Amino acid sequence: MIKGVDAVGFDLDGTLYASTAERDSRIRTKISERILEKCPELKTVDNARAFFEQRYAELHGGARVLKEVGYDNPSGVMDECLATADVADLIERNPNLGSLITRFSDFYKLYLLTGSPEMQAMQKLEK
């Protein structure tokens, strides 16, 4: 293995499992829920989602939309939405990845990077 390396970290959300249209949709819905908190005049998550999609297309970024609606830490809100969107059921088991991680554990200390709450992280990791 690589000399001088004693630990390897894996980023869980958006790295260890494939992105899908449904996964992205659930994340965008989570973002829309947060927009609705700042813009109650939108009344529904569907309206907030339509607002998000329109502004995203114009501003070219989710964090930019969140900043526009009044979030002081829009990147943090984006990270939270990514981490807490319920997507575990969409993750397909990848035995090759599991085998690779097991092999790495023979040589390195392993750690996981995630903003997901522990229960969600464990569900995703199990997949």
FIGUKE-644323 format. One record per residue: residue number from 0; residue in one letter; x, y, z of N, C-alpha, C, O in turn. Coordinates in steps of 0.001 Angstrom, whole numbers, padded with zeros to 6 digits. Atoms other than C-alpha are relative to their C-alpha. Layout:
N
+-----+------+---------+---------+---------+---------+---------+---------+---------+---------+---------+---------+---------+---------+
:  nr : rest :      nu :      nv :      nw :     cau :     cav :     caw :      cu :      cv :      cw :      ou :      ov :      ow :
+-----+------+---------+---------+---------+---------+---------+---------+---------+---------+---------+---------+---------+---------+
: NUM :    A :       X :       Y :       Z :       X :       Y :       Z :       X :       Y :       Z :       X :       Y :       Z :
...
+-----+------+---------+---------+---------+---------+---------+---------+---------+---------+---------+---------+---------+---------+
This chain:
127
+-----+------+---------+---------+---------+---------+---------+---------+---------+---------+---------+---------+---------+---------+
:  nr : rest :      nu :      nv :      nw :     cau :     cav :     caw :      cu :      cv :      cw :      ou :      ov :      ow :
+-----+------+---------+---------+---------+---------+---------+---------+---------+---------+---------+---------+---------+---------+
:   0 :    M :  000837 : -001177 :  000000 :  000000 :  000000 :  000000 :  000887 :  001248 :  000000 :  002099 :  001152 : -000197 :
:   1 :    I : -000719 : -001270 :  000105 :  001017 :  003654 :  000110 :  000763 :  000283 :  001293 :  000179 :  000316 :  002377 :
:   2 :    K : -000829 : -000275 : -001175 :  003919 :  004414 :  002449 : -000347 :  001360 :  000589 : -000635 :  002317 : -000130 :
:   3 :    G :  000231 : -001252 : -000699 :  003375 :  007084 :  005045 : -001470 :  000312 :  000245 : -001780 :  001233 :  001001 :
:   4 :    V :  001433 : -000219 : -000217 : -000427 :  006881 :  004896 : -000457 : -001008 :  001047 : -000259 : -002212 :  000886 :
:   5 :    D :  000461 :  000932 : -001016 : -001958 :  005436 :  008032 : -001512 :  000043 :  000210 : -002057 : -000773 :  000953 :
:   6 :    A :  001450 : -000092 : -000132 : -005600 :  006517 :  007725 : -000598 :  000447 : -001327 :  000009 :  001206 : -002083 :
:   7 :    V :  000730 : -000351 :  001224 : -008136 :  006821 :  004915 : -001414 :  000388 :  000405 : -002077 : -000332 :  001152 :
:   8 :    G :  001350 : -000453 : -000289 : -011353 :  008803 :  005110 : -000891 : -000122 : -001221 : -000447 :  000055 : -002356 :
:   9 :    F :  001000 :  000114 :  001056 : -014479 :  008270 :  003079 : -001112 :  001002 :  000277 : -001616 :  001088 :  001396 :
:  10 :    D :  001118 : -000930 : -000083 : -017082 :  010951 :  002424 : -001253 : -000766 : -000381 : -001351 : -001268 : -001501 :
:  11 :    L :  001185 :  000816 :  000233 : -020474 :  009270 :  002714 : -000963 :  000624 : -001003 : -001248 :  000036 : -002046 :
:  12 :    D :  001092 : -000578 :  000789 : -023023 :  011651 :  001236 :  000484 :  000539 : -001341 :  001317 :  001442 : -001410 :
:  13 :    G : -000330 : -000456 :  001342 : -022755 :  012069 : -002496 :  001306 : -000541 : -000548 :  001731 : -000139 : -001631 :
:  14 :    T : -001264 :  000555 :  000473 : -019535 :  010062 : -002784 : -000023 : -001529 :  000006 :  000324 : -002152 : -000998 :
:  15 :    L : -000034 :  001459 : -000100 : -019922 :  006473 : -001583 : -001201 : -000671 : -000654 : -001228 : -001895 : -000783 :
:  16 :    Y :  001142 :  000575 :  000712 : -023228 :  005987 : -003353 : -000364 :  000906 : -001165 : -000133 :  002115 : -001132 :
:  17 :    A :  000269 : -000706 :  001254 : -024427 :  006999 : -006785 : -001145 :  001003 :  000145 : -002101 :  000790 :  000891 :
:  18 :    S :  001054 : -000990 :  000076 : -026492 :  010067 : -007442 : -001056 : -000490 : -000995 : -000729 : -001053 : -002040 :
:  19 :    T :  001095 :  000340 :  000907 : -029902 :  009460 : -009001 : -000950 :  001191 : -000061 : -000894 :  002092 :  000776 :
:  20 :    A :  000977 : -001085 :  000130 : -032685 :  011726 : -010178 : -000923 :  000033 :  001217 : -001263 :  001113 :  001701 :
:  21 :    E :  000890 :  000041 : -001162 : -034905 :  010562 : -007303 :  000710 :  000508 :  001250 :  000114 :  001229 :  002051 :
:  22 :    R : -000788 : -000490 : -001136 : -032148 :  011194 : -004743 :  000088 :  001525 : -000052 : -000159 :  002205 :  000944 :
:  23 :    D : -000106 : -001452 :  000163 : -031601 :  014693 : -006122 : -001348 :  000688 :  000242 : -001395 :  001782 :  000806 :
:  24 :    S :  001327 : -000566 : -000209 : -035359 :  015313 : -006093 : -000321 :  000086 :  001487 : -000879 :  001083 :  001945 :
:  25 :    R :  000266 : -000022 : -001439 : -035598 :  014391 : -002419 :  000829 :  001081 :  000701 :  000357 :  001729 :  001636 :
:  26 :    I : -000840 : -001052 : -000578 : -032714 :  016705 : -001596 : -000587 :  001366 : -000331 : -000632 :  002246 :  000528 :
:  27 :    R :  000598 : -001273 :  000398 : -034348 :  019526 : -003558 : -001293 :  000264 :  000767 : -001609 :  001414 :  001074 :
:  28 :    T :  001203 : -000169 : -000814 : -037585 :  018914 : -001671 :  000376 :  000441 :  001407 : -000294 :  001293 :  001989 :
:  29 :    K : -000477 : -000404 : -001326 : -035671 :  019189 :  001609 :  000419 :  001472 : -000020 :  000121 :  002220 :  000911 :
:  30 :    I : -000385 : -001410 :  000147 : -034187 :  022475 :  000390 : -001252 :  000873 : -000079 : -001306 :  001949 :  000517 :
:  31 :    S :  001252 : -000753 :  000142 : -037686 :  023634 : -000563 : -000702 :  000164 :  001340 : -001307 :  001204 :  001601 :
:  32 :    E :  000573 : -000116 : -001346 : -038884 :  022893 :  002976 :  000688 :  001115 :  000780 :  000038 :  001868 :  001506 :
:  33 :    R : -000748 : -001059 : -000694 : -036142 :  025167 :  004295 : -000332 :  001374 : -000585 : -000381 :  002362 :  000149 :
:  34 :    I :  000412 : -001267 :  000625 : -037114 :  027878 :  001782 : -001355 :  000426 :  000551 : -001574 :  001604 :  000834 :
:  35 :    L :  001335 : -000303 : -000510 : -040704 :  027654 :  002990 :  000063 :  000588 :  001412 : -000775 :  001411 :  001778 :
:  36 :    E : -000171 : -000563 : -001340 : -039478 :  028383 :  006534 :  000281 :  001510 : -000066 : -000188 :  002272 :  000779 :
:  37 :    K : -000342 : -001421 :  000161 : -038098 :  031726 :  005312 : -001039 :  000765 : -000809 : -001147 :  001986 : -000690 :
:  38 :    C :  000974 : -000635 :  000899 : -040869 :  032417 :  002790 : -001380 : -000650 :  000170 : -001856 : -001330 : -000739 :
:  39 :    P :  001299 :  000654 : -000229 : -044181 :  031314 :  004329 : -001081 :  000437 : -000989 : -002094 : -000243 : -001152 :
:  40 :    E :  000974 : -000451 :  001005 : -046015 :  033328 :  001686 : -000096 : -000962 : -001179 : -001064 : -000912 : -001938 :
:  41 :    L :  000063 :  001013 :  001063 : -045185 :  030480 : -000718 : -001017 : -001091 :  000331 : -001464 : -001813 : -000561 :
:  42 :    K :  001084 :  000836 : -000517 : -047647 :  028431 :  001386 :  000215 : -001508 : -000040 : -000160 : -002188 :  000916 :
:  43 :    T : -000175 :  001454 :  000081 : -046675 :  024917 :  000213 :  001420 : -000346 : -000431 :  002134 :  000471 : -001013 :
:  44 :    V : -001317 :  000474 :  000434 : -043554 :  022868 : -000349 :  000067 : -000031 : -001523 :  001116 :  000252 : -002102 :
:  45 :    D :  000007 :  000016 :  001471 : -044603 :  022479 : -003996 :  000266 :  001392 : -000568 :  001007 :  001535 : -001541 :
:  46 :    N : -000252 : -001371 :  000457 : -044680 :  026256 : -004424 :  001448 :  000402 :  000280 :  002093 :  001051 : -000544 :
:  47 :    A : -001400 : -000302 : -000333 : -041337 :  026569 : -002650 :  000933 : -000725 : -000956 :  001978 : -000193 : -001331 :
:  48 :    R : -000815 :  000759 :  000956 : -039958 :  023884 : -004954 :  000014 :  000692 : -001356 :  001067 :  000795 : -001986 :
:  49 :    A :  000063 : -000716 :  001284 : -041145 :  025759 : -008043 :  000845 :  001280 :  000073 :  001558 :  001615 : -000874 :
:  50 :    F : -000821 : -001190 : -000197 : -039566 :  028937 : -006645 :  001482 : -000374 : -000050 :  002275 :  000272 : -000734 :
:  51 :    F : -001400 :  000440 : -000030 : -036329 :  027072 : -005932 :  000505 : -000317 : -001406 :  001577 :  000143 : -001800 :
:  52 :    E : -000432 :  000413 :  001345 : -036149 :  025568 : -009427 :  000191 :  001214 : -000913 :  001152 :  001272 : -001680 :
:  53 :    Q : -000112 : -001202 :  000832 : -036751 :  028939 : -011087 :  001238 :  000809 :  000383 :  002031 :  001188 : -000478 :
:  54 :    R : -001129 : -000802 : -000451 : -034224 :  030810 : -008957 :  001321 : -000731 : -000190 :  002337 : -000101 : -000485 :
:  55 :    Y : -001202 :  000799 :  000219 : -031699 :  027957 : -009202 :  000465 :  000157 : -001446 :  001656 :  000334 : -001702 :
:  56 :    A : -000334 : -000145 :  001416 : -031828 :  028195 : -012995 :  000588 :  001379 : -000292 :  001465 :  001517 : -001145 :
:  57 :    E : -000487 : -001363 :  000219 : -031230 :  031940 : -012807 :  001304 :  000294 :  000740 :  002176 :  000990 :  000220 :
:  58 :    L : -001158 : -000307 : -000840 : -028641 :  032007 : -010010 :  001121 : -001043 : -000091 :  002244 : -000807 :  000354 :
:  59 :    H : -000986 :  001070 :  000200 : -026864 :  028739 : -010886 :  000597 : -000519 :  001301 :  001806 : -000735 :  001390 :
:  60 :    G : -000490 :  000586 : -001235 : -026617 :  027434 : -007349 : -001039 :  000001 :  001102 : -001725 :  000997 :  001329 :
:  61 :    G :  000951 :  000103 : -001096 : -028714 :  026195 : -004466 :  000339 :  000909 :  001164 : -000551 :  001521 :  001754 :
:  62 :    A : -000403 : -000869 : -001109 : -026695 :  028067 : -001857 : -000327 :  001454 : -000312 : -000655 :  002223 :  000592 :
:  63 :    R :  000333 : -001377 :  000388 : -027268 :  031273 : -003804 : -001486 :  000279 :  000215 : -001867 :  001374 :  000630 :
:  64 :    V :  001437 : -000164 : -000232 : -031022 :  030720 : -003644 : -000259 :  000126 :  001496 : -001031 :  000985 :  001922 :
:  65 :    L :  000195 : -000055 : -001449 : -030839 :  030056 :  000097 :  000491 :  001318 :  000580 : -000118 :  001854 :  001505 :
:  66 :    K : -000496 : -001315 : -000447 : -028777 :  033203 :  000597 : -001033 :  001074 : -000348 : -001321 :  001956 :  000461 :
:  67 :    E :  000986 : -000982 :  000452 : -031344 :  035174 : -001403 : -001235 :  000022 :  000902 : -001813 :  001084 :  001133 :
:  68 :    V :  001201 :  000032 : -000844 : -034186 :  034002 :  000852 :  000298 :  000345 :  001450 : -000619 :  000449 :  002264 :
:  69 :    G : -000312 : -000509 : -001319 : -032277 :  035038 :  003956 :  000821 : -000876 :  000927 :  000949 : -000560 :  002110 :
:  70 :    Y : -000845 :  000832 : -000864 : -030061 :  032258 :  005254 :  001396 :  000593 :  000099 :  002014 :  000930 : -000912 :
:  71 :    D : -001340 : -000537 : -000239 : -026833 :  033513 :  006824 :  001095 : -000997 : -000374 :  002201 : -000603 : -000742 :
:  72 :    N : -000969 :  001051 :  000303 : -025080 :  030181 :  006244 : -000597 : -000934 : -001054 : -000892 : -002091 : -000755 :
:  73 :    P :  000685 :  000811 :  001011 : -026542 :  028920 :  002962 :  000720 : -001300 : -000333 :  000066 : -002306 : -000609 :
:  74 :    S : -000734 :  001248 :  000282 : -023769 :  026367 :  002366 : -000246 : -001022 :  001101 : -000360 : -002218 :  000833 :
:  75 :    G :  000305 :  000895 : -001114 : -024402 :  024918 :  005806 : -001395 : -000588 : -000116 : -001606 : -001762 :  000187 :
:  76 :    V :  001363 :  000489 :  000197 : -028115 :  024656 :  005054 : -000018 : -001025 : -001126 : -000697 : -002047 : -001023 :
:  77 :    M : -000091 :  000964 :  001098 : -027303 :  022930 :  001763 :  000574 : -001324 :  000501 :  000053 : -002393 :  000182 :
:  78 :    D : -000619 :  001218 : -000545 : -025041 :  020463 :  003593 : -000983 : -000759 :  000875 : -001060 : -001986 :  000813 :
:  79 :    E :  000988 :  000636 : -000876 : -027764 :  019798 :  006157 : -001081 : -000699 : -000822 : -001506 : -001802 : -000478 :
:  80 :    C :  001025 :  000604 :  000860 : -030312 :  019129 :  003396 :  000528 : -001266 : -000665 : -000182 : -002267 : -000754 :
:  81 :    L : -000631 :  001175 :  000604 : -027943 :  016731 :  001675 :  000097 : -001128 :  001017 : -000176 : -002285 :  000698 :
:  82 :    A : -000228 :  001006 : -001027 : -027231 :  014932 :  004931 : -001290 : -000600 :  000545 : -001321 : -001778 :  000899 :
:  83 :    T :  001209 :  000469 : -000676 : -030786 :  014651 :  006222 : -001122 : -000426 : -000944 : -002151 : -000919 : -000483 :
:  84 :    A :  001032 :  000477 :  000931 : -032768 :  013925 :  003058 : -000093 : -001525 :  000129 :  000926 : -002211 :  000198 :
:  85 :    D :  000232 :  001434 : -000179 : -034298 :  010456 :  003398 :  000256 : -000720 : -001325 : -000636 : -000817 : -002168 :
:  86 :    V : -000374 :  000637 :  001266 : -032445 :  008597 :  000630 :  000535 : -001418 :  000165 :  000907 : -002051 : -000823 :
:  87 :    A : -000618 :  001312 : -000233 : -031247 :  005355 :  002261 : -000660 : -001094 : -000839 :  000018 : -002004 : -001315 :
:  88 :    D :  000691 :  001039 :  000771 : -033916 :  003309 :  000469 :  000378 :  000023 : -001482 :  000107 : -000939 : -002201 :
:  89 :    L : -000388 : -000130 :  001407 : -032536 :  004534 : -002878 :  001411 : -000528 : -000282 :  001798 : -000695 : -001439 :
:  90 :    I : -001392 :  000418 :  000171 : -028981 :  003331 : -002283 :  000042 : -001496 : -000296 : -000506 : -002312 :  000444 :
:  91 :    E : -000138 :  001410 :  000360 : -028147 :  000096 : -004023 :  001279 : -000558 :  000606 :  002333 :  000078 :  000573 :
:  92 :    R : -001157 :  000660 : -000591 : -025825 : -002314 : -002275 :  001085 : -000165 : -001053 :  000812 : -000528 : -002198 :
:  93 :    N : -001145 :  000117 :  000901 : -022366 : -002326 : -003826 :  001032 : -000920 :  000650 :  001855 : -000464 :  001444 :
:  94 :    P : -000921 :  000943 : -000645 : -020451 : -005490 : -002865 :  001463 :  000311 : -000319 :  002334 :  000031 :  000505 :
:  95 :    N : -001387 : -000353 :  000331 : -017309 : -004263 : -004674 :  000520 :  001094 :  000931 :  001669 :  001049 :  001371 :
:  96 :    L : -000398 : -001066 : -000908 : -017238 : -001127 : -002542 :  000206 : -000555 :  001405 :  001171 : -000205 :  002084 :
:  97 :    G : -000141 :  000617 : -001317 : -017802 : -003165 :  000608 :  001293 : -000791 :  000110 :  001974 : -000738 :  001134 :
:  98 :    S : -001242 :  000779 :  000020 : -014932 : -005461 : -000346 :  001220 :  000917 :  000043 :  002192 :  000634 :  000743 :
:  99 :    L : -001108 : -000952 :  000020 : -012659 : -002501 : -001069 :  000221 :  000612 :  001387 :  001354 :  000718 :  001855 :
: 100 :    I : -000110 : -000584 : -001332 : -013410 : -000910 :  002289 :  000557 : -001027 :  000985 :  001388 : -000691 :  001828 :
: 101 :    T : -000525 :  001065 : -000868 : -012773 : -004227 :  004040 :  001495 : -000188 : -000220 :  002250 : -000321 :  000743 :
: 102 :    R : -001431 :  000147 :  000289 : -009414 : -004575 :  002280 :  000795 :  001183 :  000547 :  001879 :  001004 :  001103 :
: 103 :    F : -000678 : -001190 : -000537 : -008473 : -001016 :  003209 :  000157 : -000117 :  001512 :  001178 :  000285 :  002069 :
: 104 :    S : -000046 :  000081 : -001463 : -009292 : -001768 :  006847 :  001116 : -000913 :  000496 :  001511 : -000836 :  001660 :
: 105 :    D : -001135 :  000854 : -000371 : -006535 : -004394 :  006843 :  001302 :  000787 :  000088 :  002244 :  000351 :  000749 :
: 106 :    F : -001239 : -000771 :  000095 : -003932 : -001697 :  006185 : -000075 :  001393 :  000633 :  000945 :  001960 :  001024 :
: 107 :    Y :  000158 : -001388 : -000437 : -005373 :  001625 :  007351 : -001063 :  000123 :  001081 : -001958 : -000714 :  001198 :
: 108 :    K :  001111 : -000423 : -000846 : -007426 :  003223 :  010056 : -000992 :  000661 : -000949 : -000600 :  001426 : -001830 :
: 109 :    L :  001025 : -000582 :  000870 : -010700 :  004176 :  008412 : -000858 :  000978 :  000788 : -001110 :  000794 :  001979 :
: 110 :    Y :  000952 : -000912 : -000615 : -012950 :  007102 :  009126 : -000990 :  000456 : -001048 : -000720 :  000414 : -002248 :
: 111 :    L :  001102 : -000389 :  000863 : -016185 :  008379 :  007689 : -000300 :  001476 :  000217 : -000450 :  001935 :  001350 :
: 112 :    L :  000388 : -001408 : -000046 : -016956 :  011991 :  006860 : -001466 :  000088 : -000406 : -001850 : -000392 : -001472 :
: 113 :    T :  001398 : -000178 :  000341 : -020627 :  012864 :  006954 : -000630 :  001050 :  000895 : -000241 :  001226 :  002049 :
: 114 :    G :  000809 : -000916 : -000788 : -023022 :  015505 :  008091 : -001298 : -000665 :  000419 : -002115 : -000065 :  001118 :
: 115 :    S :  001229 :  000717 : -000324 : -025737 :  012883 :  008406 : -000067 : -000324 :  001478 :  000956 : -000618 :  002098 :
: 116 :    P :  000158 :  000498 : -001362 : -027161 :  012112 :  011819 :  000406 : -001479 :  000051 :  000304 : -002191 : -000949 :
: 117 :    E : -000566 :  001348 : -000110 : -025735 :  008837 :  013134 : -000922 : -001089 : -000546 : -000471 : -001968 : -001280 :
: 118 :    M :  000922 :  001048 :  000457 : -028852 :  006749 :  012477 : -000087 : -000035 : -001528 : -000045 : -001110 : -002125 :
: 119 :    Q :  000067 : -000039 :  001463 : -029126 :  007914 :  008858 :  001317 : -000435 : -000621 :  001329 : -001146 : -001626 :
: 120 :    A : -001318 :  000389 :  000525 : -025388 :  007511 :  008304 :  000146 : -001519 :  000050 :  000646 : -002125 : -000898 :
: 121 :    M : -000116 :  001454 : -000124 : -025553 :  003930 :  009561 : -000866 : -000713 : -001032 : -000451 : -001720 : -001605 :
: 122 :    Q :  000888 :  000594 :  001014 : -028518 :  003146 :  007275 :  000633 :  000088 : -001381 :  000605 : -000877 : -002145 :
: 123 :    K : -000647 : -000180 :  001300 : -026665 :  004581 :  004272 :  001224 : -000898 : -000127 :  001438 : -001531 : -001161 :
: 124 :    L : -001219 :  000811 :  000021 : -023431 :  002824 :  005172 : -000318 : -001478 : -000116 :  000390 : -002214 : -000803 :
: 125 :    E :  000412 :  001405 :  000105 : -025206 : -000495 :  005607 : -000319 : -000373 : -001446 : -000016 : -001479 : -001894 :
: 126 :    K :  000323 :  000247 :  001417 : -026451 : -000199 :  002034 :  001282 : -000063 : -000805 :  001239 : -000262 : -002019 :
+-----+------+---------+---------+---------+---------+---------+---------+---------+---------+---------+---------+---------+---------+
